[in-house]
Amino acid sequence: MTQASWRHGYALSNGLHLHYVTQGEGDLVLLLHGFPEFWYSWRHQIPALARKFRVVVPDLRGYNDSDKPATGYDLDTLMADLQGLVAHFGAKSAHVVAHDWGGTIAWHWAQQVPAQIQKLVILNSPHPACWRRELLSNWEQWQRSWYMLFFQIPGIPEWILERNLTDWVQRLFQDTAIRKGAFSRLDLQHYQRALAKPGVLQAALNYYREWVHPRHWQGWLTQPLKQVEAPTLVIWGEQDFALSPKLIEGMDGLCRGELHLEVIPECGHWIQQEAPQTINRLLLDFLTDEGCREL
């Protein structure tokens, strides 16, 4: 299977149009990207998984060719977007594979509506309990997360990024990658074009602005977190520039179902692009029950 057999489409979900790429037949697998990406970050995984599954890769709300409303960047609304996408394909549940911000949404979805998640795979996105623990106790993580505070300034981050987009894309993707061959010049151009579309940068930053809103933090800090019932695989690039390795410590008891952990050495945050063959093998093994090393 090649890129020539990928199909682009739109789903009307939760009141907006979500752009997606799809390939293959069989059980539904959703691939969810992070910040500040779009469906293209899964380009290496789509054809590999499509040999056994129906793969659907959306642009999340606000990104690339999906609608870019001013509101709706809270986790419940983002989850509802994806629930509608699953229904669009005539399914009641799906395997979910998610990276970075996609992982944040996927953890929430798996906790809130466990019946809709068959298997869960998370790439470099911390479990909410581990994230809460480290933000409350680990100054190093706050140093890594300084950009989240910068993004809270109204209008200024967008203005700066728009005027330095080429340089920012280069520094964010290629310069922070541990495996430098992960991003070609063409790859960076694809990301730059997607981020240059009207409204994308503001929408991408709205994820962070909504996440730090007091109404989110009040519940996040005080409400008990539900266990994840789906069999879960966490894959972690060991040298993530943004996320401390302490975020994968103490995960015992957070998942009621099976929990597996794979740490990829000499690999950074952009894990499915830095180590595509390894990630493809782990995904196929886990999703097809062919085995995975237990935590």
C-alpha positions as CSV (number, residue, x, y, z in Angstrom):
1,M,0.0,0.0,0.0
2,T,1.3,3.4,-0.9
3,Q,0.3,7.1,-0.5
4,A,-1.5,6.8,-3.8
5,S,-4.2,4.7,-2.1
6,W,-4.8,7.1,0.7
7,R,-8.2,8.8,0.6
8,H,-9.0,12.3,1.9
9,G,-12.4,13.1,3.2
10,Y,-14.5,15.2,5.7
11,A,-16.8,14.1,8.5
12,L,-19.5,16.3,10.0
13,S,-18.9,15.7,13.7
14,N,-20.0,17.6,16.8
15,G,-21.0,20.6,14.6
16,L,-17.8,20.9,12.6
17,H,-16.1,19.4,9.6
18,L,-13.1,17.2,10.4
19,H,-10.7,16.5,7.6
20,Y,-9.2,13.0,7.6
21,V,-7.0,10.6,5.7
22,T,-8.1,7.0,5.5
23,Q,-6.7,3.8,4.1
24,G,-7.3,0.1,4.6
25,E,-10.2,-2.1,5.7
26,G,-11.1,-3.9,8.9
27,D,-11.4,-2.8,12.5
28,L,-11.2,1.0,13.0
29,V,-7.9,2.5,14.2
30,L,-7.7,6.2,14.9
31,L,-4.4,8.0,14.8
32,L,-4.4,11.3,16.8
33,H,-1.6,13.9,16.3
34,G,-0.2,16.4,18.7
35,F,0.9,20.0,18.7
36,P,1.6,21.6,16.3
37,E,1.1,18.8,13.8
38,F,-1.6,17.4,11.5
39,W,-2.4,14.0,10.0
40,Y,1.0,14.1,8.2
41,S,2.8,13.1,11.4
42,W,1.5,9.6,10.9
43,R,2.6,9.2,7.3
44,H,4.9,6.3,8.2
45,Q,2.2,4.4,10.1
46,I,-0.7,4.7,7.8
47,P,0.4,2.2,5.1
48,A,1.8,-0.2,7.7
49,L,-1.4,-0.4,9.8
50,A,-3.7,-0.3,6.7
51,R,-2.6,-3.8,5.8
52,K,-4.7,-5.1,8.7
53,F,-7.0,-2.2,9.8
54,R,-9.1,0.6,8.6
55,V,-6.9,3.5,9.5
56,V,-8.4,7.0,10.0
57,V,-6.2,10.0,10.7
58,P,-8.0,13.3,11.4
59,D,-6.7,16.8,11.6
60,L,-7.9,17.7,15.1
61,R,-10.2,20.6,15.6
62,G,-8.4,23.8,14.5
63,Y,-5.6,22.1,12.6
64,N,-4.8,22.1,8.8
65,D,-8.0,21.5,6.9
66,S,-10.4,20.9,9.8
67,D,-12.8,23.7,10.9
68,K,-11.3,26.3,13.2
69,P,-13.9,27.6,15.6
70,A,-13.1,30.1,18.3
71,T,-14.2,27.7,21.0
72,G,-14.4,24.0,21.9
73,Y,-10.8,23.3,22.9
74,D,-11.7,21.7,26.2
75,L,-11.2,17.9,26.6
76,D,-14.9,17.0,26.6
77,T,-15.5,18.8,23.4
78,L,-12.4,17.4,21.7
79,M,-13.5,14.0,22.8
80,A,-16.9,14.5,21.4
81,D,-15.3,15.5,18.0
82,L,-13.7,12.1,17.9
83,Q,-16.8,10.2,19.1
84,G,-18.6,11.7,16.1
85,L,-15.8,10.6,13.8
86,V,-16.1,7.0,15.0
87,A,-19.9,7.2,14.4
88,H,-19.2,8.6,10.9
89,F,-17.5,5.4,10.0
90,G,-20.3,3.3,11.3
91,A,-18.4,2.0,14.4
92,K,-19.2,2.0,18.1
93,S,-15.6,1.7,19.2
94,A,-12.1,1.9,17.9
95,H,-8.5,1.3,18.7
96,V,-6.9,4.6,19.5
97,V,-3.2,5.5,18.9
98,A,-2.3,9.0,20.0
99,H,0.7,11.2,20.4
100,D,1.3,14.4,22.5
101,W,-2.0,16.4,22.6
102,G,-3.7,13.6,20.9
103,G,-2.7,11.5,23.8
104,T,-4.1,13.9,26.3
105,I,-7.5,13.6,24.6
106,A,-7.2,9.8,24.3
107,W,-6.4,9.4,28.1
108,H,-9.5,11.5,28.9
109,W,-11.6,9.5,26.4
110,A,-10.5,6.2,27.8
111,Q,-11.3,7.3,31.3
112,Q,-14.6,8.8,30.6
113,V,-16.2,6.4,28.0
114,P,-14.2,3.2,28.3
115,A,-16.6,1.1,26.2
116,Q,-15.6,3.1,23.1
117,I,-11.8,2.3,23.3
118,Q,-10.8,-1.2,22.3
119,K,-7.1,-0.8,22.8
120,L,-5.2,2.3,23.7
121,V,-1.7,3.3,22.5
122,I,-0.1,6.4,23.9
123,L,3.2,7.9,22.5
124,N,5.0,10.5,24.6
125,S,1.9,11.9,26.4
126,P,1.8,11.5,30.2
127,H,-1.0,9.8,32.1
128,P,-3.1,12.6,33.8
129,A,-2.1,11.3,37.3
130,C,1.6,11.3,36.4
131,W,1.3,14.8,34.8
132,R,-0.5,16.1,37.9
133,R,2.1,14.7,40.2
134,E,5.1,16.1,38.3
135,L,3.6,19.6,37.8
136,L,3.0,19.8,41.6
137,S,6.4,18.5,42.6
138,N,8.9,18.7,39.8
139,W,10.5,22.1,39.0
140,E,12.4,20.6,36.1
141,Q,9.1,19.8,34.4
142,W,8.0,23.4,34.8
143,Q,11.3,24.5,33.2
144,R,10.6,22.2,30.3
145,S,7.0,23.5,30.1
146,W,7.7,27.2,30.1
147,Y,6.1,27.6,26.6
148,M,2.7,26.7,28.1
149,L,2.9,29.9,30.2
150,F,4.1,31.9,27.2
151,F,1.1,30.7,25.2
152,Q,-1.2,32.3,27.7
153,I,-0.4,35.8,26.5
154,P,-3.3,37.0,24.2
155,G,-2.2,37.5,20.6
156,I,1.6,37.9,21.2
157,P,2.6,34.2,20.6
158,E,0.7,34.1,17.3
159,W,2.2,37.4,16.2
160,I,5.7,36.1,16.9
161,L,5.3,32.7,15.4
162,E,3.7,34.0,12.2
163,R,6.6,36.2,11.6
164,N,9.2,33.5,12.3
165,L,7.4,30.5,11.0
166,T,10.1,29.0,8.9
167,D,12.7,29.3,11.6
168,W,10.3,28.0,14.3
169,V,9.3,24.9,12.4
170,Q,13.0,24.1,11.8
171,R,13.9,24.6,15.5
172,L,10.8,22.8,16.9
173,F,11.0,19.7,14.7
174,Q,14.4,19.1,13.4
175,D,16.5,20.8,16.0
176,T,14.8,19.0,18.9
177,A,14.7,15.6,17.3
178,I,17.4,13.2,18.5
179,R,17.4,11.3,15.2
180,K,18.0,14.2,12.8
181,G,17.1,12.3,9.7
182,A,13.5,12.2,10.8
183,F,12.6,15.4,9.0
184,S,13.5,16.2,5.4
185,R,13.2,19.7,4.0
186,L,10.0,18.6,2.3
187,D,8.6,17.4,5.6
188,L,9.3,20.8,7.2
189,Q,7.6,22.6,4.3
190,H,4.5,20.5,4.7
191,Y,4.3,21.5,8.4
192,Q,5.0,25.1,7.6
193,R,2.2,25.2,5.0
194,A,-0.3,23.6,7.4
195,L,0.6,26.0,10.2
196,A,0.4,29.0,7.9
197,K,-3.3,28.4,7.1
198,P,-5.6,31.1,8.5
199,G,-6.6,30.4,12.1
200,V,-4.4,27.4,12.7
201,L,-1.9,29.0,15.1
202,Q,-4.5,30.6,17.2
203,A,-6.5,27.3,17.4
204,A,-3.3,25.3,18.3
205,L,-2.6,27.7,21.1
206,N,-6.2,27.6,22.3
207,Y,-5.6,24.0,23.4
208,Y,-3.1,25.3,26.0
209,R,-5.2,28.3,26.9
210,E,-8.2,26.1,27.6
211,W,-6.2,23.6,29.5
212,V,-4.8,26.1,32.0
213,H,-8.2,27.7,32.6
214,P,-9.3,27.7,36.2
215,R,-12.4,25.6,35.5
216,H,-10.2,22.9,34.1
217,W,-7.6,23.0,37.0
218,Q,-10.2,23.0,39.7
219,G,-11.6,19.6,38.6
220,W,-8.2,18.3,37.5
221,L,-6.6,18.9,40.9
222,T,-9.5,17.8,43.1
223,Q,-11.5,15.0,41.3
224,P,-10.3,11.4,41.5
225,L,-9.0,10.1,38.2
226,K,-10.6,7.0,36.8
227,Q,-8.6,3.9,35.9
228,V,-8.2,3.1,32.2
229,E,-10.0,-0.2,31.4
230,A,-8.7,-0.8,27.9
231,P,-5.4,-2.7,27.3
232,T,-2.9,0.0,27.1
233,L,0.6,0.4,25.5
234,V,2.7,3.4,26.4
235,I,5.7,4.1,24.1
236,W,8.1,6.7,25.2
237,G,11.0,8.4,23.4
238,E,13.6,8.5,26.2
239,Q,15.1,11.9,25.3
240,D,12.0,14.0,25.0
241,F,12.9,17.7,25.1
242,A,9.5,18.7,26.6
243,L,8.6,15.9,28.9
244,S,10.6,14.6,31.9
245,P,11.3,10.8,32.0
246,K,9.8,10.9,35.5
247,L,6.4,11.1,33.8
248,I,6.4,7.4,33.1
249,E,7.3,6.4,36.7
250,G,4.7,5.1,39.0
251,M,2.1,4.0,36.4
252,D,1.2,0.8,38.3
253,G,-2.4,0.7,39.2
254,L,-3.4,3.5,36.8
255,C,-4.9,1.0,34.3
256,R,-7.3,-1.7,35.2
257,G,-6.5,-3.5,32.0
258,E,-3.1,-4.7,30.8
259,L,-0.5,-2.0,30.8
260,H,2.7,-2.2,28.8
261,L,5.6,0.2,28.5
262,E,8.2,0.5,25.8
263,V,11.0,3.0,26.2
264,I,12.9,3.8,23.0
265,P,16.5,4.9,23.6
266,E,18.2,7.7,21.7
267,C,14.8,8.9,20.5
268,G,13.0,12.2,21.1
269,H,9.5,13.6,21.3
270,W,8.6,13.1,17.7
271,I,8.8,9.3,18.3
272,Q,6.7,7.9,15.4
273,Q,8.7,10.0,13.0
274,E,12.1,9.4,14.5
275,A,11.7,5.6,14.9
276,P,9.0,4.7,12.4
277,Q,9.9,1.0,11.8
278,T,10.2,0.4,15.6
279,I,6.8,2.1,16.2
280,N,5.1,0.2,13.4
281,R,6.3,-3.1,14.7
282,L,5.1,-2.3,18.3
283,L,1.8,-1.1,17.0
284,L,1.1,-4.2,14.9
285,D,2.2,-6.5,17.6
286,F,0.0,-4.9,20.2
287,L,-3.1,-4.3,18.1
288,T,-3.0,-7.8,16.6
289,D,-2.3,-9.6,19.9
290,E,1.1,-10.8,18.8
291,G,2.8,-9.8,22.0
292,C,4.4,-6.9,23.8
293,R,6.8,-6.7,26.7
294,E,4.8,-6.0,30.0
295,L,5.6,-3.2,32.3
